[in-house]
């Protein structure tokens, strides 16, 4: 995901899925598709916070999923909605 010109690996709330370029809710219905604007709560964590994110997720991450650049981060997102909103 890119926000404010910075890349981030998104950690979605439990129950969400991804299939056919669409983010799915817990019932399997599409919330949004790749390229659309989304809104949600959450926050960002620097790439050095890998252990904290793994603790929240309850599982280890594969090395290929770990952001490596200085500007890259993890984005923890919940209560996702498609946008834009006024």
Secondary structure by P-SEA (a helix, b strand, c coil): cccccccccccccccccccccbbbcccccccccccbbbbbbbccccccaaaaaaaaaccccccccccccccbbbbbbccccccccc
